[in-house]
Structures are given as structure tokens and as C-alpha cells.
Amino acid sequence: MCGIVGIIGVEEAAPLLLEALRRLEYRGYDSAGIATLVEGRIERRRAAGKLDNLARELAAEPLRGTIGIGHTRWATHGRATRNNAHPHLSGGVAVVHNGIIENFQNLRAELEAAGRRFETDTDTEVVPHLVAQYLASGAEPVEAARRAVGRLEGAFALAMLVTGTQEFLLVARRGSPLAIGYGEGEMYVGSDALALAPLTTRIQYLEEGDFAILDREGARILDAEGRPVERPIIRTALSGAMIGKGNHRHFMEKEIFEQPSVLGDTLRAFADPGDHRISLPELPFALDAVPRLAAVACGTASYACLIAKYWFEGLAGLAVDWDIGSEFRYRAPVLQPGQAGIFVSQSGETADTLAALRYMKERGHPCLAIVNVPESSLAREADSILRTLAGPEIGVASTKAFTTQLATLACLAIGTARVRGRLTPEREAELTRALDEVPARVLQILQQQRLFREIAEELANARDVLYIGRGTSHAVAMEGALKLKEISYIHAEAYAAGELKHGPIALIDETVPVIVVAPRDALFEKTTGNLQEVAARGGRIILFSDAEGCGQLAPYCWRSVALPACDPFVSPILYTIPVQLLAYYTAVSKGTDVDQPRNLAKSVTVE
């Protein structure tokens, strides 16, 4: 969602802030702005749309000053206009904000009754007005900001500048992430370490409820009770070089083609290629005794959990409740004594997934996080974590994070099945060997990119697209449909193939492409029957299967893509690659903004 940066530096701040905001573009945004402190007064520049628009504003009217704050906004309250762009100003206070102020209407009514005039439609504007009100009553800046923050309800990260000769930044977090960076005589703040990567490797993460005062000497942190606290300073391995596109046109393309490497890294963390055995770290629950799991995530990660449900139940005989993070708490789930939770997220900052984890922890249930960012809120709050070694993922549409989540969950399912006595050593070795082969098989699929481009050029003309599959392939179909609609803006839906005759088959005619995910597994013959039902109604079938499956079904298909033969257990990982490629090349053919699709954010840090 929204991105925050702040700098107390020795050089002009505006160019550094603009560059840091570019590293936050992956989070999604629709306007941007910067404010600096110049000779004791605050100046700002804002623009709707992309950062290039803000860059033009700064070129036309440069901002001086070595201390400043910047923001990329993803609209929640109020349209995406220049006037609603952050930073917001009032009474010598400038504020940037990520999150939602839930009680802003009551605060706004109170402040308007006191004579304050509002200029925007945002919830954020109440914050500078509230701080300014306390300043006007005689409070010092730090006290005024703390009193204002204490009255806010909701989830937020805030950074503030205050008019005057003192050079400091005031920052606070509740529910939304915020990182402090340490330099030599300089200090930084950002929504995540990626924003600060070229500036510093020394990072400090604020905890829930923290308030901090940053000056050139360092940071003074107060906890939610106002007590001085120390938070650990860590060295991050992130660097500016890690977030380049290399020779690729888009971040998404780069990340798709990184999958053989990152899958290998992730699998090596769990699977020993020598003895073909899965090795798991200590977990917060006993795999042989846990009666049930809850697997919770949002978006793409939720499909990883759905696939894992099939794996855990079919392989390990362990029941799994699959839930979407935004729904989990609100259905009042009945949790069994001893039930454990698995929470999956790329960023580790997804608000609904975090809330679900807290819901289970409050009720005494052990929680495991599968996460790509080990310093994230989810990683810190879970009882234990399993890392996906995908590296930074910049494209909004998740690719390598998803497949490494699947690889991690596959290893966990195999380890669980062994501990529960459901897996012979021979079968474990077979499954582990199948996982070992995945990176090479993924590379084989990526080498067919010309074929995917050709199909995508035709698919780009479609208005509606259906995806079908059975078992774990249904979840892959769901992921494929999500990818296509989020980056190409083509309406796409996924269905369990056996459900076609219960309604969706009415949509099929010669104008509707139907993408069939059909590995040759135990359900292949069933899927074949559903494919023939589509063919009988003129549907334009694009088939993903292996060479034998394509040979059998090619007469019914408009196009078919032969994928490497594999053990059905690993087919969800392999069959994800073609649906990613198809979505990517379709979006490229349509000319959409692949890395930053409209209305979307990489890390959804508000409900």
C-alpha cells in the first residue's frame, strides 16, 4: 500500500527521497509528494499519477533542504488527486501516513468545530490538524505529536515534520510497518528496508505502538506506554543492486525467470539431495500430535494454502481448514484444542493475515509463519517461521514468492507425513527426488517463451477467459485467472472442472477461451471428460498437460502446450509457470502496466 520515506541527511533531501520512493513503487500507488524543511519552514511538491509527474514538478520547482519526508499514496479516503496527495500540511506540521484512521470523522468534526478548515477528502488530514491544535495550545512538538497519535484509532504508520529550527523527524507505528535506518551523521525512515537499501544496511524495526524521535545523532524510541525502549539494530542483506530489472523488460518477467534459482535455494534449505530426505527445523507444534491445522493467507498466498490442504490431507492424513485471511476472524472459527495455524505471506505485513495470526495466538494456539521477509511483522509475531528464499519481489503480481511458498509447503507436508507414519522411506525419497527436479523442469518450461507469446497475442483479444482444473489444479487455475485479470484487465474466472455443468458451461461459445490445467494425475480422465464438454460447445481450449496428455487431447484443442512429465505431487509448482507466462505475455501484448497494475498494491497493509 502507501509508501513512506524520510531523511535527515547532509545532502539535498529531495533527490534522495524521490529515488527512495521509486523503490517503493512496487507497493502500488496513484499519487506522490515530498516535503522538506527549508530554513525553518516547510515546502512541498505533490502530483497525481506516477512518480515521473512528481519528478517534473521538482524539476520545475526544486526543493531545497536536507531533511524531508516523501510518500506514495494508494487511495482509500478520497480520489487520487493532487489535492489528496501526501504530505498533508496544517499549522506548520507536515504528515505522511500509511494505513487508515478509523475515527477520523469524529476527529474532523471536533477540529472543524474548533475553527480548523480542511482542504482534502482524506482521513490523514486530521493528523496534522490535531498536532497543530496541540501546538497552538502550548505543547512542545514531541508532546503534541504523542498526544495526537494517542487519539488515533486504526492501523497506521506516520512520519512528521514540524516547522522550526530543530531538525528532527517524528515517527509512529500501530499496525503498519516502519523501519529506521542508521547512517553516518544521517538517519532514515521507510515503510520497508527495500526503500532504504542503497542508503544503509543498518535497520531497526519499530514494534507495535512505538513512537520515535529521529535526529542526526540517532533515534529515541518510546513504547506504547511512553517508556524509553531499545529495539535491535540488524544488518540487512538487501542492496540497491538486488532490485534492478537486469536485462528484462519488467520486474515481473525477471522474477518469473528467477524461479529455477530461487526454487533451488528454497528446496536446498529443507531437502538433502544426498539422502533424499526432508529436514525441518524445530516447529511450535508437534507434527505427530497436532489434531488439525488452519491455513490462512490472502490473495495468491491463499492458493498456496489451498494446494497445501490437498497435500497435508492426502499425504499426511492431517485435516486442514483453508481460510482467506479477510474472512477468517469474522466467521467465528471453531478451533480444536491443540490446533495450530500456518500463515503465509510474501511481505509478512498483510493486515488481514496478521490479524488472523493474532486471533489464534490470543486463544493460545501455536502459529507458524511462512514468509519471504524475515524481519517482517508476521515473522516477528509468529512462534516460528519457515523462510521462502525468493529474494525481493518487486512486481505487484506475485510469481516467485508463490512457487517458493509451494516448495516450502511441499517440504513441510512430506516431513509431516513421515513423522505421522504415513510415508515410507522409499516414497519420501521419490517425492524428494521429484522436488529436486523441479528447478530444471521449470527451466524447460521457460525455454518455451516464444510459444506463450504466440498464444498470448490471440488471448489479448478476448473479453472473458475461463480456467478449469481438478484437485490441486483447480487452485492453479484460480491463480492463473487471478494473474490474467490483475495485469491484463481481462475478465477471467476459474472453476473446478466438474462444476462446469452446474452453471458456468452456459458461458461457453466460440469466443471464450478455456484454459485447461490437466497434469496426468489421478483426475486426468475426469478432466478429459470436462474438456470434451467444452469442445462440444465450441470453446477455444488452451491445454496444459504433458506430451502424452497433449497427444491424447490435441484434436479437441485450439492450442496445447506440452510440459515436462513429473510426479503429480509437484505438478502444482510446474503448472503455475505456464499460467504466469500466459498472463505476462498477454498483458505485454495489451500494453498494460505489468509491474504496477491499476488499483492494486503489493503489500495490503490495511483491511
C-alpha positions as CSV (number, residue, x, y, z in Angstrom):
1,M,0.0,0.0,0.0
2,C,1.2,3.6,0.6
3,G,4.9,4.1,1.0
4,I,6.7,6.3,3.5
5,V,10.3,7.6,3.4
6,G,12.1,10.2,5.5
7,I,15.6,11.5,5.6
8,I,17.8,13.6,7.9
9,G,20.8,14.0,5.7
10,V,23.8,16.1,4.8
11,E,22.9,16.4,1.1
12,E,19.8,17.8,-0.5
13,A,17.0,15.5,0.6
14,A,14.5,15.8,-2.4
15,P,16.5,13.7,-4.9
16,L,17.2,11.0,-2.4
17,L,13.5,10.9,-1.3
18,L,12.4,10.7,-4.9
19,E,14.8,7.8,-5.5
20,A,13.6,6.0,-2.4
21,L,10.0,6.4,-3.5
22,R,10.9,4.8,-6.8
23,R,12.0,1.7,-4.8
24,L,8.5,1.7,-3.1
25,E,6.6,1.8,-6.4
26,Y,6.1,-1.9,-6.3
27,R,3.7,-1.4,-3.3
28,G,1.2,0.3,-5.6
29,Y,0.2,4.0,-5.6
30,D,-1.7,6.7,-7.5
31,S,-0.1,9.9,-6.3
32,A,3.0,11.1,-4.6
33,G,4.6,14.0,-2.8
34,I,7.6,15.3,-0.9
35,A,8.0,18.0,1.8
36,T,11.3,19.4,3.1
37,L,12.3,21.7,5.9
38,V,13.9,24.9,4.4
39,E,15.3,27.5,6.8
40,G,12.7,26.6,9.4
41,R,9.7,26.4,7.1
42,I,8.0,23.5,5.3
43,E,7.8,23.4,1.5
44,R,6.2,20.6,-0.5
45,R,5.6,19.3,-4.1
46,R,2.8,16.9,-5.0
47,A,1.5,15.2,-8.1
48,A,-1.2,12.8,-9.1
49,G,-0.3,9.7,-11.1
50,K,3.2,8.3,-11.5
51,L,6.4,9.5,-9.9
52,D,7.5,10.9,-13.2
53,N,4.9,13.6,-12.7
54,L,6.4,14.4,-9.3
55,A,9.8,14.5,-10.9
56,R,8.6,17.1,-13.4
57,E,7.2,19.2,-10.6
58,L,10.6,19.0,-8.8
59,A,12.5,19.9,-11.9
60,A,10.2,22.9,-12.5
61,E,10.3,24.0,-8.8
62,P,13.2,22.4,-7.0
63,L,13.0,21.7,-3.3
64,R,15.9,22.6,-1.1
65,G,16.7,21.3,2.4
66,T,18.5,18.3,3.9
67,I,15.6,17.0,5.9
68,G,12.3,15.8,4.4
69,I,9.6,13.2,4.1
70,G,8.1,11.6,1.0
71,H,5.0,9.5,0.2
72,T,3.4,7.3,-2.5
73,R,-0.4,7.2,-1.9
74,W,-2.8,4.3,-2.6
75,A,-6.2,6.0,-2.3
76,T,-8.6,4.8,0.4
77,H,-10.4,8.0,1.5
78,G,-10.8,10.5,-1.3
79,R,-10.0,10.3,-5.0
80,A,-6.5,10.0,-6.4
81,T,-5.9,13.7,-7.0
82,R,-3.0,16.2,-6.4
83,N,-5.0,17.8,-3.6
84,N,-5.4,14.5,-1.8
85,A,-1.8,13.5,-2.2
86,H,0.5,13.5,0.8
87,P,2.3,15.1,2.6
88,H,-0.6,17.0,4.3
89,L,0.0,20.3,6.0
90,S,-1.6,22.3,8.8
91,G,-0.2,24.8,11.2
92,G,3.4,24.1,10.4
93,V,3.1,20.3,10.6
94,A,3.6,18.0,7.6
95,V,2.5,14.4,7.8
96,V,2.7,11.3,5.6
97,H,0.7,8.2,6.5
98,N,0.2,4.6,5.6
99,G,-3.0,3.0,6.9
100,I,-6.5,4.1,7.9
101,I,-7.6,6.4,10.7
102,E,-10.9,4.8,11.6
103,N,-12.1,7.6,13.9
104,F,-11.2,10.4,11.5
105,Q,-14.8,11.6,11.0
106,N,-15.2,12.3,14.8
107,L,-11.9,14.0,15.0
108,R,-12.6,16.1,11.9
109,A,-15.9,17.2,13.3
110,E,-14.2,18.2,16.6
111,L,-11.5,20.1,14.8
112,E,-13.9,21.9,12.4
113,A,-15.9,22.9,15.4
114,A,-12.7,24.4,16.8
115,G,-12.4,26.5,13.6
116,R,-10.0,24.4,11.6
117,R,-10.5,24.2,7.8
118,F,-9.9,21.1,5.9
119,E,-8.7,21.0,2.3
120,T,-8.8,17.3,1.4
121,D,-11.1,14.3,1.4
122,T,-8.6,12.1,3.2
123,D,-8.6,10.6,6.7
124,T,-4.9,11.6,7.1
125,E,-5.5,15.3,7.2
126,V,-6.9,15.1,10.7
127,V,-3.4,14.2,11.9
128,P,-1.5,17.5,11.1
129,H,-4.6,19.5,12.2
130,L,-4.6,17.6,15.6
131,V,-0.9,18.1,16.1
132,A,-1.2,21.8,15.2
133,Q,-4.1,22.2,17.6
134,Y,-1.9,20.8,20.5
135,L,1.0,23.1,19.4
136,A,-1.3,26.1,19.4
137,S,-2.3,25.2,23.0
138,G,1.3,25.4,24.1
139,A,2.6,21.8,23.8
140,E,6.1,21.1,22.6
141,P,6.3,19.3,19.2
142,V,7.1,15.9,20.6
143,E,4.4,16.1,23.2
144,A,1.9,17.4,20.7
145,A,2.6,14.6,18.3
146,R,2.4,12.0,21.0
147,R,-0.9,13.3,22.2
148,A,-2.3,13.3,18.7
149,V,-1.1,9.8,18.0
150,G,-2.7,8.7,21.3
151,R,-6.1,9.8,20.0
152,L,-5.9,7.9,16.7
153,E,-7.8,4.7,16.2
154,G,-7.0,2.3,13.4
155,A,-3.8,1.0,11.8
156,F,-1.1,3.5,10.7
157,A,2.5,4.4,10.2
158,L,3.3,8.1,10.4
159,A,6.2,10.4,9.8
160,M,6.0,14.1,10.6
161,L,8.0,17.3,10.0
162,V,7.4,20.4,12.3
163,T,8.2,24.0,11.4
164,G,11.2,25.4,13.3
165,T,14.9,25.4,13.7
166,Q,15.1,22.0,15.3
167,E,15.9,19.3,12.7
168,F,14.1,16.1,13.6
169,L,11.5,13.6,12.3
170,L,8.7,12.2,14.5
171,V,7.5,8.7,13.5
172,A,5.0,6.3,15.0
173,R,3.5,2.9,14.1
174,R,0.5,0.9,15.0
175,G,-0.5,-2.0,12.7
176,S,1.6,-0.8,9.7
177,P,5.3,-1.5,9.3
178,L,8.0,1.2,9.7
179,A,11.8,0.8,9.6
180,I,14.5,3.2,10.8
181,G,17.9,3.3,9.0
182,Y,21.2,4.4,10.5
183,G,23.9,6.2,8.6
184,E,26.9,8.3,9.4
185,G,25.5,11.5,10.8
186,E,22.3,10.7,8.8
187,M,19.1,9.0,9.7
188,Y,16.4,7.5,7.5
189,V,12.9,6.0,7.9
190,G,10.9,3.9,5.4
191,S,8.0,1.6,5.0
192,D,10.4,-1.3,4.5
193,A,14.1,-1.9,4.3
194,L,13.9,-2.1,0.5
195,A,13.3,1.7,0.3
196,L,16.5,2.3,2.3
197,A,18.7,-0.4,0.7
198,P,21.1,1.9,-1.2
199,L,21.3,4.3,1.8
200,T,22.2,1.9,4.7
201,T,22.3,-1.7,5.7
202,R,21.7,-0.9,9.4
203,I,18.0,-1.3,10.0
204,Q,15.8,-1.0,13.2
205,Y,12.2,-2.1,13.1
206,L,9.7,-0.3,15.3
207,E,7.4,-2.5,17.3
208,E,3.6,-2.2,17.7
209,G,2.8,1.2,19.4
210,D,6.3,2.6,19.2
211,F,6.9,6.4,18.8
212,A,10.3,7.6,17.8
213,I,12.2,10.9,17.6
214,L,15.0,10.9,14.9
215,D,17.8,13.4,14.8
216,R,21.3,13.3,13.3
217,E,22.6,11.5,16.4
218,G,20.2,8.6,16.2
219,A,16.7,7.6,17.3
220,R,15.0,7.8,20.7
221,I,12.2,5.3,20.9
222,L,9.2,5.2,23.3
223,D,6.9,2.2,23.6
224,A,3.1,2.4,23.7
225,E,3.2,3.3,27.4
226,G,5.7,6.1,26.8
227,R,8.7,4.3,28.3
228,P,12.1,4.6,26.6
229,V,13.0,1.3,24.9
230,E,15.8,-0.2,22.8
231,R,15.0,-2.0,19.6
232,P,17.7,-4.2,18.0
233,I,19.6,-2.8,15.0
234,I,20.2,-5.5,12.4
235,R,22.2,-5.7,9.2
236,T,20.1,-6.4,6.2
237,A,21.4,-8.2,3.2
238,L,19.3,-6.1,0.8
239,S,21.2,-3.8,-1.6
240,G,20.2,-1.4,-4.3
241,A,21.6,-3.9,-6.9
242,M,19.1,-6.6,-5.9
243,I,16.1,-4.6,-7.1
244,G,17.2,-3.9,-10.7
245,K,15.5,-5.4,-13.7
246,G,18.7,-6.6,-15.3
247,N,18.1,-7.3,-19.0
248,H,14.4,-7.9,-18.5
249,R,11.6,-5.6,-19.7
250,H,9.7,-5.8,-16.5
251,F,10.3,-6.9,-12.9
252,M,7.6,-9.5,-13.3
253,E,9.5,-11.1,-16.2
254,K,12.7,-11.0,-14.3
255,E,11.0,-12.7,-11.3
256,I,9.4,-15.4,-13.4
257,F,12.8,-16.2,-14.9
258,E,14.4,-16.3,-11.5
259,Q,12.3,-19.2,-10.4
260,P,14.7,-22.0,-11.2
261,S,17.3,-20.4,-9.0
262,V,15.1,-19.4,-6.0
263,L,13.3,-22.7,-6.0
264,G,16.6,-24.4,-5.8
265,D,17.7,-22.2,-2.9
266,T,14.4,-22.8,-1.1
267,L,14.4,-26.5,-1.6
268,R,18.0,-26.8,-0.5
269,A,17.0,-25.3,2.8
270,F,14.8,-28.4,3.5
271,A,15.7,-31.2,1.2
272,D,19.0,-33.1,1.3
273,P,19.9,-34.1,-2.2
274,G,22.2,-36.8,-0.9
275,D,19.8,-38.9,1.1
276,H,16.6,-37.6,-0.4
277,R,15.1,-36.8,3.0
278,I,13.3,-33.7,4.2
279,S,14.8,-31.9,7.2
280,L,12.6,-29.5,9.1
281,P,13.6,-27.1,11.8
282,E,12.0,-27.1,15.2
283,L,8.4,-26.1,14.9
284,P,6.0,-24.6,17.5
285,F,3.8,-27.7,17.5
286,A,4.4,-31.5,17.3
287,L,3.7,-32.7,13.8
288,D,2.7,-36.2,15.1
289,A,0.3,-34.9,17.7
290,V,-1.3,-31.7,16.2
291,P,-5.0,-32.7,15.6
292,R,-5.8,-30.1,12.9
293,L,-4.3,-27.1,11.0
294,A,-5.7,-23.8,10.0
295,A,-4.0,-22.5,6.8
296,V,-4.6,-18.8,6.3
297,A,-3.5,-16.2,3.7
298,C,-4.7,-13.6,1.3
299,G,-4.6,-13.4,-2.5
300,T,-2.1,-15.6,-4.3
301,A,-0.7,-16.9,-1.0
302,S,-4.2,-18.3,-0.2
303,Y,-4.0,-20.5,-3.2
304,A,-0.7,-21.9,-1.9
305,C,-2.6,-22.8,1.3
306,L,-5.4,-24.4,-0.7
307,I,-2.8,-26.6,-2.5
308,A,-1.2,-27.4,0.8
309,K,-4.6,-28.6,2.1
310,Y,-4.6,-31.3,-0.5
311,W,-1.0,-32.2,0.3
312,F,-1.5,-32.4,4.1
313,E,-4.7,-34.3,3.9
314,G,-3.8,-36.7,1.1
315,L,-0.2,-37.3,2.1
316,A,-0.1,-36.9,5.9
317,G,-3.8,-37.6,6.8
318,L,-3.9,-34.2,8.7
319,A,-7.1,-32.2,8.4
320,V,-6.7,-28.6,7.3
321,D,-9.1,-25.7,7.4
322,W,-8.4,-23.4,4.5
323,D,-9.4,-19.7,5.1
324,I,-9.0,-16.4,3.3
325,G,-7.4,-14.0,5.8
326,S,-10.0,-11.3,5.4
327,E,-12.8,-13.8,6.3
328,F,-11.1,-16.0,9.0
329,R,-11.9,-14.0,12.2
330,Y,-15.4,-13.0,11.1
331,R,-16.8,-16.5,10.7
332,A,-16.0,-17.2,14.4
333,P,-14.0,-20.3,13.6
334,V,-14.3,-23.2,15.9
335,L,-10.7,-24.1,16.8
336,Q,-9.9,-27.5,18.3
337,P,-7.7,-27.8,21.4
338,G,-4.2,-28.1,20.1
339,Q,-5.0,-26.9,16.6
340,A,-2.1,-25.0,15.0
341,G,-2.1,-22.2,12.5
342,I,0.0,-21.7,9.3
343,F,0.1,-18.2,8.0
344,V,1.6,-17.5,4.5
345,S,2.7,-14.1,3.2
346,Q,5.3,-12.7,0.9
347,S,5.7,-9.4,2.7
348,G,4.8,-10.5,6.2
349,E,2.8,-7.3,6.6
350,T,-0.6,-8.3,5.1
351,A,-3.0,-6.7,7.5
352,D,-5.7,-9.5,7.4
353,T,-3.2,-12.3,7.7
354,L,-1.6,-10.6,10.7
355,A,-4.9,-10.1,12.3
356,A,-5.8,-13.8,11.8
357,L,-2.5,-14.8,13.4
358,R,-3.1,-12.6,16.4
359,Y,-6.7,-14.1,16.7
360,M,-5.2,-17.6,17.0
361,K,-2.4,-16.6,19.3
362,E,-4.8,-14.8,21.7
363,R,-6.6,-18.1,22.0
364,G,-3.5,-20.0,22.9
365,H,-2.9,-21.7,19.5
366,P,0.7,-22.2,18.2
367,C,1.4,-20.3,15.0
368,L,3.9,-20.9,12.2
369,A,4.6,-18.2,9.5
370,I,5.8,-19.0,6.0
371,V,7.2,-15.7,4.9
372,N,9.7,-14.1,2.5
373,V,10.8,-11.2,4.7
374,P,12.3,-12.5,7.9
375,E,12.2,-9.1,9.6
376,S,8.5,-8.6,8.9
377,S,5.7,-8.2,11.5
378,L,4.4,-11.7,10.7
379,A,7.8,-13.3,11.2
380,R,8.4,-11.5,14.5
381,E,5.0,-12.3,15.9
382,A,4.7,-15.9,14.9
383,D,6.0,-18.6,17.2
384,S,8.3,-19.9,14.4
385,I,9.0,-19.2,10.8
386,L,9.9,-21.1,7.6
387,R,11.5,-18.8,5.1
388,T,10.9,-18.7,1.4
389,L,14.2,-17.7,-0.2
390,A,12.6,-15.8,-3.1
391,G,14.6,-12.6,-2.6
392,P,13.0,-9.2,-3.1
393,E,9.8,-9.4,-5.2
394,I,9.0,-6.1,-6.8
395,G,6.3,-6.9,-9.3
396,V,2.8,-6.4,-7.8
397,A,1.7,-9.8,-9.3
398,S,3.4,-12.4,-7.2
399,T,5.3,-15.1,-9.1
400,K,8.5,-16.4,-7.5
401,A,7.1,-15.8,-4.0
402,F,4.2,-18.1,-4.8
403,T,6.2,-21.0,-6.2
404,T,8.7,-20.8,-3.3
405,Q,5.7,-20.9,-0.9
406,L,4.6,-24.0,-2.6
407,A,8.0,-25.6,-2.4
408,T,8.2,-24.8,1.4
409,L,4.7,-26.2,2.0
410,A,5.5,-29.3,0.0
411,C,8.6,-30.0,2.1
412,L,6.5,-29.4,5.3
413,A,3.8,-31.8,4.1
414,I,6.4,-34.5,3.3
415,G,8.0,-34.1,6.7
416,T,4.7,-34.2,8.4
417,A,3.6,-37.3,6.6
418,R,6.9,-39.1,7.6
419,V,6.5,-38.1,11.3
420,R,2.9,-39.3,11.3
421,G,3.9,-42.7,9.9
422,R,2.1,-42.1,6.6
423,L,5.1,-42.2,4.3
424,T,7.6,-45.0,3.7
425,P,11.3,-44.0,3.3
426,E,11.0,-45.1,-0.3
427,R,8.1,-42.8,-1.1
428,E,9.7,-39.9,0.7
429,A,12.8,-40.4,-1.4
430,E,10.6,-40.5,-4.6
431,L,8.9,-37.2,-3.6
432,T,12.1,-35.5,-2.6
433,R,13.7,-36.5,-5.9
434,A,10.7,-35.1,-7.7
435,L,11.2,-31.8,-5.8
436,D,14.9,-31.9,-6.6
437,E,14.0,-32.0,-10.3
438,V,11.6,-29.0,-10.2
439,P,14.1,-26.2,-10.9
440,A,15.4,-28.0,-14.1
441,R,11.8,-28.7,-15.2
442,V,10.8,-25.0,-14.6
443,L,13.7,-24.0,-16.8
444,Q,12.4,-26.3,-19.6
445,I,9.1,-24.5,-19.5
446,L,10.7,-21.1,-19.5
447,Q,12.5,-22.0,-22.7
448,Q,9.1,-22.2,-24.5
449,Q,8.5,-18.5,-24.1
450,R,8.0,-18.0,-27.8
451,L,5.0,-20.3,-27.8
452,F,3.5,-18.5,-24.9
453,R,3.9,-15.2,-26.7
454,E,2.1,-16.5,-29.7
455,I,-0.8,-17.8,-27.7
456,A,-0.9,-14.5,-25.7
457,E,-1.2,-12.4,-28.8
458,E,-4.5,-14.2,-29.6
459,L,-5.7,-14.3,-26.0
460,A,-5.2,-10.5,-25.7
461,N,-8.3,-10.1,-27.9
462,A,-10.6,-12.0,-25.5
463,R,-13.1,-10.3,-23.3
464,D,-13.7,-13.3,-21.0
465,V,-11.5,-16.3,-20.2
466,L,-12.3,-19.4,-18.2
467,Y,-9.8,-21.6,-16.3
468,I,-10.6,-25.1,-15.2
469,G,-8.8,-27.8,-13.3
470,R,-9.4,-30.5,-10.7
471,G,-7.8,-31.1,-7.3
472,T,-4.7,-29.1,-6.9
473,S,-5.0,-28.0,-10.5
474,H,-8.2,-26.1,-9.6
475,A,-6.1,-24.0,-7.3
476,V,-3.6,-23.5,-10.1
477,A,-6.5,-22.4,-12.3
478,M,-7.6,-19.9,-9.7
479,E,-4.1,-18.5,-9.6
480,G,-3.9,-18.3,-13.4
481,A,-7.2,-16.4,-13.6
482,L,-6.1,-14.0,-10.9
483,K,-2.8,-13.3,-12.7
484,L,-4.6,-12.7,-16.0
485,K,-7.2,-10.3,-14.7
486,E,-4.9,-8.3,-12.4
487,I,-2.3,-7.4,-15.0
488,S,-4.2,-7.6,-18.4
489,Y,-7.6,-6.4,-17.1
490,I,-9.3,-9.3,-19.0
491,H,-12.2,-10.8,-17.1
492,A,-11.2,-14.3,-16.0
493,E,-12.7,-16.9,-13.7
494,A,-11.6,-20.3,-12.5
495,Y,-13.8,-23.2,-11.8
496,A,-13.4,-26.8,-10.6
497,A,-13.8,-28.6,-13.9
498,G,-16.5,-30.9,-12.5
499,E,-18.6,-27.8,-11.7
500,L,-18.9,-26.6,-15.3
501,K,-22.2,-28.4,-15.9
502,H,-23.6,-26.8,-12.7
503,G,-23.8,-23.4,-14.4
504,P,-20.6,-21.9,-15.9
505,I,-20.9,-24.1,-19.1
506,A,-23.7,-21.6,-20.1
507,L,-20.9,-19.1,-20.8
508,I,-19.0,-21.1,-23.3
509,D,-19.1,-20.4,-27.0
510,E,-16.6,-20.0,-29.8
511,T,-15.5,-16.6,-28.5
512,V,-14.5,-17.8,-25.0
513,P,-11.0,-19.2,-24.5
514,V,-10.9,-22.0,-21.9
515,I,-7.6,-22.8,-20.3
516,V,-7.4,-26.4,-19.0
517,V,-4.8,-27.3,-16.4
518,A,-4.5,-31.1,-16.8
519,P,-1.5,-32.9,-15.5
520,R,-1.7,-36.6,-15.9
521,D,-2.7,-37.4,-12.3
522,A,-5.5,-39.5,-10.8
523,L,-8.0,-37.0,-12.0
524,F,-6.8,-36.7,-15.6
525,E,-9.5,-38.8,-17.1
526,K,-12.2,-36.9,-15.3
527,T,-10.7,-33.6,-16.6
528,T,-10.6,-35.1,-20.1
529,G,-14.4,-35.6,-19.9
530,N,-14.9,-32.0,-18.9
531,L,-12.6,-30.8,-21.7
532,Q,-14.7,-32.7,-24.2
533,E,-17.9,-31.0,-22.8
534,V,-16.2,-27.6,-23.5
535,A,-15.1,-28.7,-27.0
536,A,-18.7,-29.9,-27.8
537,R,-19.9,-26.3,-27.2
538,G,-17.2,-24.6,-29.4
539,G,-15.0,-23.4,-26.6
540,R,-11.4,-22.4,-27.7
541,I,-9.4,-24.7,-25.5
542,I,-5.8,-24.0,-24.4
543,L,-4.4,-27.2,-22.8
544,F,-1.6,-27.5,-20.4
545,S,-0.5,-31.1,-20.0
546,D,2.5,-33.3,-20.6
547,A,3.4,-34.7,-24.1
548,E,1.2,-37.8,-23.7
549,G,-1.8,-35.8,-22.4
550,C,-1.4,-33.3,-25.2
551,G,-1.2,-36.1,-27.8
552,Q,-4.4,-37.6,-26.5
553,L,-6.4,-34.4,-26.3
554,A,-4.9,-32.2,-29.1
555,P,-7.8,-32.9,-31.5
556,Y,-10.1,-31.1,-29.1
557,C,-7.8,-28.1,-28.5
558,W,-7.2,-24.8,-30.2
559,R,-3.7,-24.7,-28.7
560,S,-1.8,-27.1,-26.5
561,V,1.5,-26.8,-24.5
562,A,3.4,-29.9,-23.6
563,L,5.0,-29.6,-20.2
564,P,7.7,-31.9,-18.7
565,A,6.4,-35.1,-17.2
566,C,6.5,-35.1,-13.4
567,D,5.3,-36.8,-10.3
568,P,1.7,-35.4,-9.7
569,F,2.8,-34.2,-6.3
570,V,4.9,-31.5,-7.7
571,S,2.6,-30.6,-10.7
572,P,1.1,-27.5,-8.9
573,I,4.6,-25.9,-8.9
574,L,5.4,-26.7,-12.5
575,Y,1.9,-25.9,-13.9
576,T,2.0,-22.5,-12.2
577,I,4.8,-21.4,-14.6
578,P,2.7,-21.5,-17.8
579,V,-0.2,-19.6,-16.3
580,Q,2.3,-16.9,-15.2
581,L,3.8,-16.7,-18.6
582,L,0.5,-16.6,-20.4
583,A,-0.7,-13.8,-18.1
584,Y,2.5,-11.9,-18.5
585,Y,2.7,-12.0,-22.3
586,T,-1.0,-11.2,-22.6
587,A,-0.5,-8.1,-20.6
588,V,2.6,-7.1,-22.6
589,S,0.5,-7.6,-25.8
590,K,-2.2,-5.4,-24.5
591,G,0.3,-2.7,-23.3
592,T,-0.8,-2.6,-19.7
593,D,1.4,-1.5,-16.8
594,V,2.6,-5.0,-15.9
595,D,4.6,-4.2,-12.7
596,Q,2.2,-1.7,-11.3
597,P,-1.3,-2.6,-12.5
598,R,-4.1,-0.1,-11.8
599,N,-5.8,0.0,-8.4
600,L,-3.5,-2.7,-6.9
601,A,-0.9,-2.7,-4.2
602,K,1.9,-5.1,-3.5
603,S,1.5,-5.2,0.3
604,V,-2.0,-4.7,1.6
605,T,-1.4,-3.2,5.0
606,V,-5.0,-2.1,5.7
607,E,-8.2,-4.1,5.9
